[in-house]
């Protein structure tokens, strides 16, 4: 059951709607003087975590308030760094997997690692992974087939080892599989994981919304998604967000979607308090 009730009021001015983590927020469009990618910025030493750094905006140096940190979320940079570390570890896992398979063949011992592509660390993560970005999902889908073939190759090796045929024939067949595993399947999986880091870097690009108050300030957000008017609603649990930072609640596309309309004056005050 929905916990929001239409209030039958709509802000007069269009709103800039954006994402911060899983939250959807908005600020008054009338207060926004620029929306841009955060491409070049200067780190500001000895400042609170909420201050991301500063940029040169129209010949003025202005500070950047990171809304992720304000809301207690990991920064975009840390989130991307953690993601890259995870991909690098999963890449190394599969390099180790192939080396272990080759070693087990060489020593004629039982292969001890996962032969099911859904049971390795990457497979468990991969099966649950979703992303609204179609480009990412298309790329991630390309990993499925070579990743499956790589793992199932261990079963093919085991099957050949159990064959009742000359050892030389078995060895030739097994070596053929190992060459395919190392030069085709593993190379493809590793390459696609490296490519994913480049694709994800674009997705993790931080956007800046520059607000004009007593002086301009920049607010770092994940993604700007719309410029629109939205209907105000009454929310039963208004403790969902940070006190006076939210001036009203707005209705999103779906019945239970809540968009947090932020008070840009409070954002400005937060920045001023942090920099004083």
Secondary structure, DSSP 4 states (H G I P E B T S, - for coil): ---EEEEEEE-SS-EEEEEETTEEEEEEGGGEEEEEE--S-B--TT--TTEEEEEEETTEEEEEEEHHHHTTPPPHHHHHHHHHHHHHHHHHHHHHHHHHHHHHHHHT----S--STTTSHHHHHHHH---S-HHHHHHHHHHHHHHHHHHHHHHHHHHHHT-SS-HHHHHHHHHHHHHHIIIIIHHHHHHHHHHHHHHHHHHT--EEEEEESSSEEEEEESEEEEEE--EEEEES-GGGS-GGGEEEEEE-SSTT-EEEEE-HHHHHHHHHHHH-
